[in-house]
């Protein structure tokens, strides 16, 4: 990747990070308000419990996404952004556009999913 592409990718990653953090904050605020609208019956408590569980799982997904983004930013600082962490070949430009925090090329990602890291 050239310098301009890396600069654009960095701006995109930082924007994605901010969006994930804002979404996480909204989910947290929503989870705090569940079940605080009066005296709940057993159905309300069950529904609220399920909703809070879904929001907490979403939050874990968001934390994972922030970690992925931060790792990509770190790879930029190290000068290895856009290189597969397994085979060290350049990751396809289209893949990096769609998923700018990718650590692996398609072939290595497939192998990692099948056999583990």
N, C-alpha and C positions, 0 to 999 in steps of 0.2 A: 504494500500500500504506500502511496506517496503521502507527503506531508499534508496536502490539502484534504485528502480522504480521511486521514487520521484526525485532523482538526474537526472535520464535519462529524465524524463518528463520535468524538469526545463530546461535542455539543449535544448530539442526540442521546448519548448515554446519560449525560448529566440531566437532561430534560426528562428522560425516562425515570431516573432515580427520584427526581422531585415529584413526578406524578405518582409513583408507587408510594412514596412517603405520605403524600397528601391523601391518597386513597386509604392507606392504612390508618391514618388519623381519623378519617370519616368513619371507617369500620369500627374503630375503638369507641368513638363517641356514640355510635349506634348501639353497640353492645352494652354500653353503660346505661342507656335509657330503657333497655328491654325490661319489662316487668315492673316498671315504676309508674304505672298509670292507674293505680288504685288497688283494690283487693283482688288478686287473681284467683281463678278457680283452678282445678287440677289440669284442665285442658290448656289454659293459658300458661301454667307453669311448664308443662311438657313442651308446648310450642316454643316458649321463650328459651328453654334449655337447649332445644334443637337449634334455634336461631343463633344462640351464643356459640354453640359448638361450630356451626358453619362459619361464623365470623372469625373464630379463633383459628380454624384451619386456613381460611383465606389469609389471615395475618401471617401464618407460617409460610405460606406460598410467597407472600410479599417479602418477608424477611429473606427468603431464599433468593428471590429476584434481586434484591438490593445487594446481597453478597456476590451474586454473579456479576452485577454491574461494577461493583467495587473491584472485583478481581480483574475485569477487563480494563478498567482505568489503571490499575497497577501494572498490567502487562504493557499498556501504552508507555508508562514511565520507564519500564525496563527495556523498551524497544523491541518487544516480541509480539505486539498486538497484531492479530491477523494471521499468526502462524499457529499451526496445529500443535498442541502440547504433547501429542503422541508421536507423530511422524515428522514434525517440524517443517512440513510443507506449507505453502501459503493456502489459507482457506479461501474457497471461492468467493469472489466479490459479492455475488448475489446472496449467498448465505449470510455474509457479514452485514449486508443491507437489511435483510429480514430479521436477523437475530444478531445484533452487534456485539453481544457478550459471548458469542460462541467460542468454545475452547478447542473444539475438534473439527476437522474436516468431515464431510459426510461419511466417507469410508471408515474412518477411525471411530466416529460416533456410533455407527452401526455395530462395530466390534465391541465397543465399550458397553453398549446396551445388551449385547448378547452374552459377553463373557466377563464383564466388570472391568474396572480400571486396573 
